[in-house]
Structure formats: structure tokens, C-alpha cells
């Protein structure tokens, strides 16, 4: 059975792969998952708690999802 975080990874990967606008090259799926992996490494280095680690990973996954709706001022959309 997949963990909640793995299900979330799959959801965000699918969301970005299917809904990001054409021509948006930097803030694509690859970028999001590189940030996600970097966040995981920093969490290890900083000795974050399990809860802090989960929150950081979720934030990393969603940090550019606002681009599916608009380019400018997309940060709040990603937070939602």
C-alpha cells in the first residue's frame, strides 16, 4: 500500500504533467521534484522532526502548482 506522501507525489506529478501551460519550461515537473529532493536532504541535515519533515515535503511539492492557473502572482494559488 502506498503511503500518503507517495500518493501526494503521484497526484502532484500528474497535476503538473497534465495541467501546466505549454511553454513553461523552468517551473515544470522536473524542477518541482528537484526542489522536493533538495528539501528532503535539507530536512536530514537540519534534523527536522517527522512532522516538520512532512510539512516541508508537502510545501516543496505544491510550491509551483499555482502555475496551472496563472503565471503572475501564482504563489497563493499553490498555497491553496
CNS distance restraints for C-alpha pairs under 8 A (distance, minus, plus):
assign (resid   2 and name CA) (resid   6 and name CA) 5.95 0.50 0.50
assign (resid   2 and name CA) (resid   7 and name CA) 6.35 0.50 0.50
assign (resid   3 and name CA) (resid   7 and name CA) 6.28 0.50 0.50
assign (resid   4 and name CA) (resid   8 and name CA) 6.17 0.50 0.50
assign (resid   5 and name CA) (resid   9 and name CA) 6.15 0.50 0.50
assign (resid   5 and name CA) (resid  54 and name CA) 7.97 0.50 0.50
assign (resid   5 and name CA) (resid  58 and name CA) 7.90 0.50 0.50
assign (resid   6 and name CA) (resid  10 and name CA) 6.27 0.50 0.50
assign (resid   7 and name CA) (resid  11 and name CA) 6.17 0.50 0.50
assign (resid   8 and name CA) (resid  12 and name CA) 6.15 0.50 0.50
assign (resid   9 and name CA) (resid  13 and name CA) 6.05 0.50 0.50
assign (resid   9 and name CA) (resid  61 and name CA) 7.07 0.50 0.50
assign (resid  10 and name CA) (resid  14 and name CA) 6.12 0.50 0.50
assign (resid  11 and name CA) (resid  15 and name CA) 6.06 0.50 0.50
assign (resid  12 and name CA) (resid  16 and name CA) 6.05 0.50 0.50
assign (resid  12 and name CA) (resid  61 and name CA) 6.70 0.50 0.50
assign (resid  12 and name CA) (resid  62 and name CA) 7.22 0.50 0.50
assign (resid  12 and name CA) (resid  65 and name CA) 7.90 0.50 0.50
assign (resid  13 and name CA) (resid  17 and name CA) 6.00 0.50 0.50
assign (resid  13 and name CA) (resid  29 and name CA) 6.35 0.50 0.50
assign (resid  14 and name CA) (resid  18 and name CA) 6.00 0.50 0.50
assign (resid  15 and name CA) (resid  19 and name CA) 5.71 0.50 0.50
assign (resid  15 and name CA) (resid  20 and name CA) 7.67 0.50 0.50
assign (resid  15 and name CA) (resid  65 and name CA) 7.99 0.50 0.50
assign (resid  16 and name CA) (resid  20 and name CA) 5.30 0.50 0.50
assign (resid  16 and name CA) (resid  28 and name CA) 6.85 0.50 0.50
assign (resid  16 and name CA) (resid  29 and name CA) 5.85 0.50 0.50
assign (resid  16 and name CA) (resid  65 and name CA) 6.94 0.50 0.50
assign (resid  16 and name CA) (resid  68 and name CA) 7.31 0.50 0.50
assign (resid  17 and name CA) (resid  28 and name CA) 7.90 0.50 0.50
assign (resid  17 and name CA) (resid  29 and name CA) 6.55 0.50 0.50
assign (resid  19 and name CA) (resid  68 and name CA) 5.63 0.50 0.50
assign (resid  20 and name CA) (resid  24 and name CA) 7.21 0.50 0.50
assign (resid  20 and name CA) (resid  28 and name CA) 7.41 0.50 0.50
assign (resid  20 and name CA) (resid  67 and name CA) 6.52 0.50 0.50
assign (resid  20 and name CA) (resid  68 and name CA) 4.71 0.50 0.50
assign (resid  21 and name CA) (resid  67 and name CA) 7.75 0.50 0.50
assign (resid  21 and name CA) (resid  68 and name CA) 6.48 0.50 0.50
assign (resid  24 and name CA) (resid  28 and name CA) 6.72 0.50 0.50
assign (resid  26 and name CA) (resid  31 and name CA) 6.60 0.50 0.50
assign (resid  27 and name CA) (resid  31 and name CA) 5.69 0.50 0.50
assign (resid  27 and name CA) (resid  32 and name CA) 6.91 0.50 0.50
assign (resid  27 and name CA) (resid  64 and name CA) 6.66 0.50 0.50
assign (resid  27 and name CA) (resid  67 and name CA) 7.93 0.50 0.50
assign (resid  28 and name CA) (resid  32 and name CA) 6.38 0.50 0.50
assign (resid  29 and name CA) (resid  33 and name CA) 6.26 0.50 0.50
assign (resid  30 and name CA) (resid  34 and name CA) 6.14 0.50 0.50
assign (resid  31 and name CA) (resid  35 and name CA) 6.23 0.50 0.50
assign (resid  32 and name CA) (resid  36 and name CA) 6.17 0.50 0.50
assign (resid  32 and name CA) (resid  60 and name CA) 7.02 0.50 0.50
assign (resid  32 and name CA) (resid  61 and name CA) 6.21 0.50 0.50
assign (resid  32 and name CA) (resid  62 and name CA) 7.98 0.50 0.50
assign (resid  32 and name CA) (resid  63 and name CA) 7.51 0.50 0.50
assign (resid  32 and name CA) (resid  64 and name CA) 6.97 0.50 0.50
assign (resid  33 and name CA) (resid  37 and name CA) 6.12 0.50 0.50
assign (resid  33 and name CA) (resid  61 and name CA) 7.02 0.50 0.50
assign (resid  34 and name CA) (resid  38 and name CA) 6.14 0.50 0.50
assign (resid  35 and name CA) (resid  39 and name CA) 5.99 0.50 0.50
assign (resid  35 and name CA) (resid  60 and name CA) 6.17 0.50 0.50
assign (resid  35 and name CA) (resid  61 and name CA) 7.87 0.50 0.50
assign (resid  36 and name CA) (resid  40 and name CA) 6.32 0.50 0.50
assign (resid  36 and name CA) (resid  57 and name CA) 6.11 0.50 0.50
assign (resid  36 and name CA) (resid  60 and name CA) 5.06 0.50 0.50
assign (resid  36 and name CA) (resid  61 and name CA) 6.00 0.50 0.50
assign (resid  37 and name CA) (resid  41 and name CA) 6.38 0.50 0.50
assign (resid  38 and name CA) (resid  42 and name CA) 6.22 0.50 0.50
assign (resid  39 and name CA) (resid  43 and name CA) 6.05 0.50 0.50
assign (resid  39 and name CA) (resid  56 and name CA) 6.78 0.50 0.50
assign (resid  39 and name CA) (resid  57 and name CA) 6.53 0.50 0.50
assign (resid  39 and name CA) (resid  60 and name CA) 6.83 0.50 0.50
assign (resid  40 and name CA) (resid  44 and name CA) 6.43 0.50 0.50
assign (resid  40 and name CA) (resid  53 and name CA) 7.34 0.50 0.50
assign (resid  40 and name CA) (resid  56 and name CA) 7.89 0.50 0.50
assign (resid  40 and name CA) (resid  57 and name CA) 6.72 0.50 0.50
assign (resid  41 and name CA) (resid  45 and name CA) 6.31 0.50 0.50
assign (resid  42 and name CA) (resid  46 and name CA) 5.98 0.50 0.50
assign (resid  43 and name CA) (resid  47 and name CA) 6.00 0.50 0.50
assign (resid  43 and name CA) (resid  48 and name CA) 5.34 0.50 0.50
assign (resid  43 and name CA) (resid  53 and name CA) 5.92 0.50 0.50
assign (resid  43 and name CA) (resid  56 and name CA) 7.81 0.50 0.50
assign (resid  44 and name CA) (resid  48 and name CA) 6.60 0.50 0.50
assign (resid  48 and name CA) (resid  52 and name CA) 5.70 0.50 0.50
assign (resid  48 and name CA) (resid  53 and name CA) 5.72 0.50 0.50
assign (resid  49 and name CA) (resid  53 and name CA) 5.97 0.50 0.50
assign (resid  50 and name CA) (resid  54 and name CA) 6.18 0.50 0.50
assign (resid  51 and name CA) (resid  55 and name CA) 6.26 0.50 0.50
assign (resid  52 and name CA) (resid  56 and name CA) 6.14 0.50 0.50
assign (resid  53 and name CA) (resid  57 and name CA) 6.19 0.50 0.50
assign (resid  54 and name CA) (resid  58 and name CA) 6.18 0.50 0.50
assign (resid  55 and name CA) (resid  59 and name CA) 6.14 0.50 0.50
assign (resid  56 and name CA) (resid  60 and name CA) 6.12 0.50 0.50
assign (resid  57 and name CA) (resid  61 and name CA) 6.20 0.50 0.50
assign (resid  58 and name CA) (resid  62 and name CA) 6.33 0.50 0.50
assign (resid  59 and name CA) (resid  63 and name CA) 5.72 0.50 0.50
assign (resid  59 and name CA) (resid  79 and name CA) 7.99 0.50 0.50
assign (resid  62 and name CA) (resid  66 and name CA) 7.98 0.50 0.50
assign (resid  62 and name CA) (resid  78 and name CA) 5.69 0.50 0.50
assign (resid  62 and name CA) (resid  79 and name CA) 7.10 0.50 0.50
assign (resid  63 and name CA) (resid  75 and name CA) 7.13 0.50 0.50
assign (resid  63 and name CA) (resid  78 and name CA) 5.74 0.50 0.50
assign (resid  63 and name CA) (resid  79 and name CA) 7.24 0.50 0.50
assign (resid  64 and name CA) (resid  74 and name CA) 7.62 0.50 0.50
assign (resid  64 and name CA) (resid  75 and name CA) 7.08 0.50 0.50
assign (resid  64 and name CA) (resid  78 and name CA) 6.04 0.50 0.50
assign (resid  65 and name CA) (resid  74 and name CA) 7.95 0.50 0.50
assign (resid  65 and name CA) (resid  77 and name CA) 7.31 0.50 0.50
assign (resid  65 and name CA) (resid  78 and name CA) 4.87 0.50 0.50
assign (resid  66 and name CA) (resid  70 and name CA) 6.50 0.50 0.50
assign (resid  66 and name CA) (resid  71 and name CA) 7.64 0.50 0.50
assign (resid  66 and name CA) (resid  74 and name CA) 4.53 0.50 0.50
assign (resid  66 and name CA) (resid  75 and name CA) 5.88 0.50 0.50
assign (resid  66 and name CA) (resid  76 and name CA) 7.12 0.50 0.50
assign (resid  66 and name CA) (resid  77 and name CA) 4.57 0.50 0.50
assign (resid  66 and name CA) (resid  78 and name CA) 4.18 0.50 0.50
assign (resid  66 and name CA) (resid  79 and name CA) 7.84 0.50 0.50
assign (resid  67 and name CA) (resid  71 and name CA) 5.26 0.50 0.50
assign (resid  67 and name CA) (resid  74 and name CA) 5.78 0.50 0.50
assign (resid  67 and name CA) (resid  78 and name CA) 7.78 0.50 0.50
assign (resid  69 and name CA) (resid  74 and name CA) 7.41 0.50 0.50
assign (resid  69 and name CA) (resid  77 and name CA) 7.71 0.50 0.50
assign (resid  70 and name CA) (resid  74 and name CA) 5.81 0.50 0.50
assign (resid  74 and name CA) (resid  78 and name CA) 6.52 0.50 0.50
assign (resid  75 and name CA) (resid  79 and name CA) 6.41 0.50 0.50
assign (resid  76 and name CA) (resid  80 and name CA) 6.31 0.50 0.50
